[in-house]
Amino acid sequence: MAHFANTDFLTVAEVADQMRVSKMTVYRLIHSGELPAVRFGRSYRVPEVAVEEYVRAAVTGNRSETA
């Protein structure tokens, strides 16, 4: 597993707000493996850098790079 010592994590709601999508869409991205996430108890946290990379790949049309 990747080393997350200096990583900022976002909640699913924060990711949804940043990406302007629903929380359900974020959960779908997590469960499909398109967006990496770490489970803390009953909730997920998404590395902020993963969101940035996903959005960058979506804008440039290179989504396969994030998977």
N, C-alpha and C positions, 0 to 999 in steps of 0.2 A: 504494500500500500504506500502511496505517496506520503512524503513528509509534510505535515501541515503546521509546523511550529510557528511560522510567521504569516499564516494565512488568515485573512478575514473571511468570515462566513456570513451568509445572508439567509434569512428565513425564506420559506416558500412565498409568503406574502410580499416580502421585499423584492424578491426576484420578479414576481408577477407585476409589481408596480413599475419596476425598472424597464421591463420588457413590454409593458402595456398589454398584458394578456391576463387571462384568468388564472387563479391558483390551480384549477383542474388541468389547464394546459401545462403548467410547470410540473405537476405530478406526472402527467403523461410523458413528458420529456425525461424525467428522472427514471421512471419505470422502463422506458424503452432503451435507456442507456445513452441517449443523446446528450444528456446533461448530467455530469457526475454529481453525486451528493453523498453526504455522510449522515448516517442515522444516529441521532442522539435521543435515546429513550423512544418516545412515540413520535418524534418529529424529525424532519430532515433539515439539514443545513447544506447550503450550496457554496462552494468556494467562489469568492467574488471574481477571481481571475477566470474561472470556468464560464461564468456568465459573459464576461467580456469577450472571451474567445468564441463562444457560441454565437453571440451577436455579430462579431466581426466576420465569422465564417458565413453566417446567413446573409449578410450584406454583400459579401463578395461572391456568394454562390458556391462556396466550398465547404458545405456541411460535413462531408465525409472526413475532413481533417480533424474534427472534434470527436469523432466516434472511436 
